[in-house]
Amino acid sequence: MKPDLPEQGRPQRESLALDMPLRGLCAVTLDDLLLPRLSALVGAALDGGAPFVQYRNKIAPRPLRRAQAAEMLRICRAAGARLIINDDVWLAVEIGADGAHLGTGDAPGGSLLAAREALGPKRILGVSCYNDLALGEEAANAGADYLAFGSMFPSRTKPGAVSAPLELLGEAKRRFGLPVAAIGGITLDNAPQLLAAGADILAVVSDLFDAMDIKARAEAYQRLFAQVDKKRKAGESNTDGARRR
């Protein structure tokens, strides 16, 4: 689907060299100062099939964040997953991560265009748009690869976050023609609502890493995506068959 936005406002660049679509569970890391423990937690999520890890640590000093991010990249590469760095374009570039996820004020000089240029054409740029389609428009025009909305539900990680309605996910996809990520308060119980509303990526912290069996929880999330994709393909096949008759 073509986006509603005029293309002349967007930077022209080659397509991302993607080995897999921007779709699936994104395991967002906890604030943890112990690298071995963080590696074990993320490793379990990767063993469960999580295709993305977003490295986020708001309490670690930069040297530790760099060490942790580099280790996250190593285990993501071994698992065939992609690593997104939260809030820090330069750290993503420095360690060779697959991209960066930016919120308000995180872009270099406050410019998403500068962030896009710094990351280059083959790294992923994700942008938090909260509950604001105007921010989605700005991010799309700057060359974002996906748009994140939320908090979709009350969040323990960010209890004061603004709330976003479910219908915002579908509206953003229709308007901008980009994958959308849902963030905030996501659990296995409410995830089907988000997928039905159009979410391509589910960014999960607590419900994943607080689980007794992180691998099994990641597998359960990935099964939800597989079920939706199977139903979608069946619907497309039925539509094609009806057209041929």
N, C-alpha and C positions, 0 to 999 in steps of 0.2 A: 504494500500500500504506500502510495506517495504521501509525504507529509503535507499538511496544509500550509506550512510556512513557505515563503518565497525562498528559492535556493540561492539567490544572489547574495544573501546575507551570510551564508555559511562558507567557512574556509574550504577550498577544494583540496582534497587529499586522496591518496590511494586507499583502497579498502584495507581493513585490518586483515592480516594474515591469520585468520582464525582456524584453529584445528577443530573447534566445536562451537556450537552456538552459545550466545549469552543467555543461558537458561539453566536453572537448577538451584540447588541449595548453595548459599554462600555462608560459610562458617566464619562468623565474626569473633575474633579472639577476645578473651577476657583481659582485664588489666592484671597482669601477673609478672612479678619481678623474677621469678624462678624459671630460667630457660628450660631445664630438663622437664619440669612439670608441664610447661606450655607446649613443648614439643610432643610430649606424650598425649596430651589432650587433642591437639590438632592432628597428630598422626592417627588417632582413633577415628576422627571425623573423615579423614582421607581414606582410611580403610573401609569406611562405610559408603564411599562413592561420592563424597562432596566434590563438585567440580571446581569450586572457588573457595579460596580463603581470603578474608580481608584482615590484614594485620592492623590491629588497633590497640594502642596502649597509651593511655593518657597520663600515667603516673611515672613511667620509666624515663630516666635521663637519656639524652640522645645516644651516647655510646652504647648503652644497653639496648636501646631501640634498634640501632643498626645491627648489633649482634643477633638479636632476636629475629629481625626481618630477614637477615641473611640465612639463618637456619630455617625459617619458614619457607624461604625460596627453595632451599635444598630439598626439603621433604616434599614440597609441592611438585618440583620437577620429577622426583622419583616416583610420585604417584600419578603423574600426568595431569595434574591440576594447575590452575592458574592463581597467582598471588597478586592481590590488589593491596596497595598501601593506603591506609586511611590518613587523610589530612596533609600528606607530605610528598609533594611532587618530586622534590630533589632527592629524597631518600629512595623513592621508586626508581629514579634514573640512576642513582649511584650504584645500587645493588643489581640493577637489571631486572627488576620486577616486571610483571605483565601489565601493570597500570596503577592508577591512583584513584581514590574516591575522595571527593572534596565537598565540604560543606560551605556555608556562608563564611567568607573571610579567609578561607584556606588557600585560595589560588595565589600564585606569586603576584605581588603588587595588586591583589584584588581582581585580577583579570583572568577569566576562564580562557580567553584567547591565548594569553601567555602560558597558561597551563597546558593547553593543547599543543602549542609550539614546543614547549619544553619536553613533553612526553614523546613527541614525534608521531608519525602516522600509524605506527604499528602497535603502540601501547594503548590500553583501554583507559578511557576517561569516563568515570562515573560521577554524577553530581547529585547531591541531596537537594530536593526541591520542596521538601516538607509538605505543605498542603497548598502550594501556590503554582498554578499553571504559568504565571508570568515568569517565574524562575525557570520553569521547564522550557519556555520559549527562549530565554536567554542562553540556557545551557545547550539547547539544540542548535542554535545559531552559532555557538562557539565551537561546535564539533564534538559534543558529548556522544559517547557510544551507548550509554544507558542513563535513564533518569530514575532517581529513587524518591519514593514518597512515603510519608509516615510522620508520626507514629500511627500505624493502622489500628492498634489496640493499646491499652495502658501498658507502659513499659517499665520494668524494674531497672533496666540499665539507664534509661533517661526518663525519670518520672515526671519531669516538667515539660516534656516535649509536646509540641502542638499535635493535635489529632487530625487525621486525614480520612475522608470518607472513602468507602470501597469504590464507588463509581468514578473516583478520580483516576484510578488506574486505567480503566478502559478509555476514558476521555483523553488522557495523555497519549495513549497508544494511537488513537484515531487522529489526534491533532498533529502529533510530531513524527509518527512512523518509526519510533525507536523502542527498543526493549525497555520494560519498566521493572523496577525492583520495589518490593514492599519491605518496609522496615518497621520494627517496633511491636513488641508484645506478641510475637508470632509463636504459635504452638501447633502441634500436630492436629489438635482439635479445630483450630480456626483456619489453618492453612488452606483447606479446600475452598473456603470462601474467597480467599485471595486469588487462587488459581482460576476459579470460575470468573472472577472479576477482571482477569487479564494479566495477572502478575507473571512475569517471566523468570524473575529471580526472587527468592525468599532469603533475606538476610536475617540470620538467627544467632542469638547469643545464648541467653539463659536456658531456653528449652532444649538446646543441643548440649551445651557443656555442663549443665546441672544434671543431665540424665545419668542414671546408674550405668547404662550401657550406651556410650556415645556412638560407637560403631553402629549398633542396631538402630539408634535414633536417626542417624544420618541415612541409613538404608531406608527407613520408613519414609523420610521426606522424599528421597529420590523415587520411591515407588509411587508416591502421589503424582509426581511429574509424569512418570511413565503411564499411569492410568489416564491422565488427562490427554496426553499425546496420542494414546491408543484410540480413545474415543473421538478425538479430532480427526485422525486419519480415517476411521470408520465412517464418520460423517462426510468427509470429502469423497470417499469412494462411493458412498450412496448417492451423493449429488452428481458425480460424474456419470454413474450408471443411469440415473434418471435422465440426464441430458442426452445420452446416446440413444435412448429409446425413441 
